[in-house]
Amino acid sequence: MPLVRPFRGIGYSLQRYGIGTDSVPDRVRLADEDGEHPGRLADVTDLACPPYDVIDADQQRELLARDPHNAVRLELSAGPDPHRAAADTLSLWLRDGTLEQRAGASVYYYNHAGPEQPDEPSVQGVLARVLLEPWGSDVRPHEHTMPGPKQDRLELLRATEAQLSPILAVYFDRSERYRHVMSRSWTDEWRARDGDGLLHQLAAVEPDERLLGYLSRQRLFVADGHHRYETALTYQAEMRSRPENAGAEPGTLAADWIMMVLVNAELEELEIRATHRILRLVERGALEAFVRDPGPLFRLEPVEVEALVDVVAEATDEGPVFGLVLPDRGYLVRGHPDAVGDRMRGERLSTAVRSLDLAVLHAAVLGDRLGLDTTTVAAGKAVDYTRNPAAAVEEVSRGAAPAAVLVRPTRIDELAAVANAGDVMPQKSTYFYPKLLTGMVFNPLSESEE
């Protein structure tokens, strides 16, 4: 089972950014809060940022302009040498009191709201450090990664010697014990509104052996942050290869650990959104041939492009369903379950993966019919990804891409089935919403854990 432990996190200084106990700013007030707070509270709305992989150029500029101490200067710094700039900034902020490291080890409750009630955090998890281990029975992935993001994050990790954003892992437990161990009180808290207006809370709690023991008995499924997990493994190997670390016991190096938010997906309502595909390098002739003759696996139904997004999202077919967007028309693509099942049995995939819409799309459509095999897609130029279906449609309508594919979101039970089978989905199969914010707390890796 994974080993879960507290740590001395680095956060925005409560001495500098705390607002005291007598007033809670309207911007970060809870729905049922009377305006007072039992301890120290910091509003870090202007200081926190999304993780690197969802920040586009426009948002990066907006975040850089929002506040001189916004965490984007660490997570995705601008300039010719962004990783060195991030390291220098982190060092400066620790020296000038912008950031401070906690005197003692803590774990944290991380809560966030959903779109229906943006002022009331409804999903609760525990932010802590987990002992790194290769993918296996205790910590499992569910989707493929790509080399480019891993190299970028590794260079940032080397430069800053800190984990700047937590990854999200889920576990499944229905026991009554869960509510008991998740009821600790706290005094130090950081709150922020994200770009969609949803409230995020981070609260430091004293280490509790019951809570740590409970979490250390769970099997963890990485939900968001596969690239960062694999990067942390690479960095750990580098640190352990140094002569001065020869023979160090497991867990004695700071690099042996990774910062995670652990959420009980059995009892917490996590939302997964679809990630749509924009096809960049595909021949129009191949697209037209697929439309004229979809073959024995699929049938195509013409649908107005404006309606296609809703039609795909509302489809309840057990077989694969997705929407094909062309410059002047759209189609709902439905798979014949038996024929698709026969085709997918030829793939070296688990049963859990073979039944996924995205696995069928990548193998039987992108690969078989459009000439985009796994290697081509993994190279990163043939297919782009977006959570915004309107953006995918716009790319096609203005001629920037020959086609796009709209997909349904992956379900949490599908994620668990794939991970339990020891298999992985195609890249960008899940998008957990909202994203955990960067800047609520950082995990330093520059000191020993002995």
GIHUTA-V338413 format. One line per field, one symbol per residue. ss: DSSP state (a for helix, b for strand, c for the rest). phi: phi as a letter, one per 40 degrees, with the letter a starting at -180 (. if undefined). burial: b if it has 24 or more other ideal C-beta (glycine too) atoms within 12 Angstrom, else e. Layout:
ss=???
phi=???
burial=???
//
This chain:
ss=cccbbcbccbbbcaaaabcccccccaaacccccccccccbbbbcccccbccaaaccaaaaaaaaaacccccaaaaccccccaaaaaaaaaaaaaaaccbbbccccbbbbbbbcbccbcccccbbbbbbbbbcccccccbbccbcccaaaaaaaaaaaaaacbbcccbbbbbcccccaaaaaccccccbbbbbbcccccbbbbbbbbccaaaaaaaccccbbbbbcaaaaaaaaaaaaaaaccaaacccccccbaaabbbbbbbbccccccbbbccbbbbccccaaaaaaaaacccccbbbbbbcaaaaaaaaaaccccccbbbbbbccbbbbbbbcaaaaaaaaccccccaaaaccaaaaaaaaaaaccccccaaaaaccccbbbbccaaaaaaaaacccccbbbbbccccaaaaaaaaaccccbcccccbbbccccbcccbbbcccbcc
phi=.cbbacaccbacccccbcbgbcabddcbccdbcchbbcabbbcbdcbcaccdcbcccccdccccccadbccccccacchcbccccccccdccccccgcbacccbcbbbcbbacbccbccbdbbbabcabbccaddaccbbcbacbbcdccccccccccccfaccbccbbbababcccdccccbccabcabbaccccgccbbbbcbcdbcccccccccccbbccahdcccccccccdccccccdcbcgccdgcbdccbbcbbbbcccbbccbbbcbcbbccbbccccccccccacgccbbbbcbddcccdccccccbdcccaabbbbdbabbcbbccdcccccccccccbcdccdccdcccdcccbcccbbgbcdcccccgbcbbbaccccccccdcccgcacaabcbcccccccdccccccgbbcddfcbbcbccccchcabbcbbbccc
burial=ebbbbbbbbbbbbbeebbbeeeebbeebbbeeeeeebeebbbbbbbbbbbbbbbbeeeebeebbebeebbbbbbbbbeeeebbebbbebbeebbeeebbbbbeebbbbbbbbbbeeebbebbbbbbbbbbbbbebeebbbbbbbbbeebbebbbebbbbbbbbbbbbbbbbbbeeeebeebbebebebbbbbbbbeebbbbbbbbebbeebbebbbebbbbbbbbbbbbbbbbbbbeebbeeeeeeeeeebebbbbbbbbbbbbbeebebbbbbbbbbbbbbeeeebeebbeebeebbbbbebebeebbebbeebebebbbbbbbbeebbbbbbbbeeebeebbeebebeebbbbbbbbbbbbbbbbbbbebebeebeeeebbbbbbebebbbebbeeeebbbbbbbbbbbbebbbbbbeeebbbbbbbbbbbbbbbbbbbbbbbbeebe
//
